[in-house]
């Protein structure tokens, strides 16, 4: 890894530490901690956290799923043959049902 990447990651951890320390000392609830960290990390942080939790819970099964999904995305699909590829776009649900 690049030295700049390591420094950026260490800075992120250092900036999140006050929230974690407040939670460990009992000054924040779990919901408050989750809200603050999700605001700080954004959408990519939520996705990464979900992947870490699933990897810890399911172990190698989830790792094989991610590997298969990545291979399916990278493999070009021939017309009419092969497995369907997964879409990386999120499908948004309408806020109000009409």
QUITA-V290952 format. One record per backbone hydrogen bond with DSSP energy under -0.5 kcal/mol. CO is the residue of the C=O (numbers start at 1). NH is the residue of the N-H. E is the energy in kcal/mol with one decimal. If there is no record, write none. Layout:
BEGIN
{{CO	NH	E} {CO	NH	E}}
END
This chain:
BEGIN
{{2	6	-2.0} {3	7	-2.2} {4	8	-2.4} {5	9	-2.3} {6	10	-2.4} {7	11	-2.2} {8	12	-2.2} {9	13	-2.2} {10	14	-2.4} {11	15	-2.3} {12	16	-1.5} {13	17	-1.2} {16	19	-0.8} {16	20	-1.6} {17	21	-3.0} {18	22	-2.1} {19	23	-1.9} {20	24	-2.6} {21	25	-1.9} {22	27	-2.6} {22	28	-0.9} {23	26	-1.2} {29	33	-2.3} {30	34	-2.6} {31	35	-2.5} {32	36	-2.5} {33	37	-2.6} {34	38	-2.4} {35	39	-2.0} {36	40	-2.1} {37	41	-3.0} {38	42	-2.0} {41	45	-0.8} {42	46	-1.6} {43	47	-2.2} {44	48	-2.3} {45	49	-2.6} {46	50	-2.3} {47	51	-2.2} {48	52	-2.3} {49	53	-2.4} {50	54	-2.5} {51	55	-2.4} {52	56	-2.2} {53	57	-2.3} {54	58	-3.1} {55	59	-1.7} {58	61	-1.4} {59	62	-0.6} {59	63	-1.6} {60	64	-2.4} {61	65	-1.8} {62	66	-2.5} {63	67	-2.2} {64	68	-2.7} {65	69	-2.6} {66	70	-2.4} {67	71	-2.3} {68	72	-2.4} {69	73	-1.9} {70	74	-1.8} {71	75	-1.8} {78	81	-1.7} {90	92	-0.7}}
END
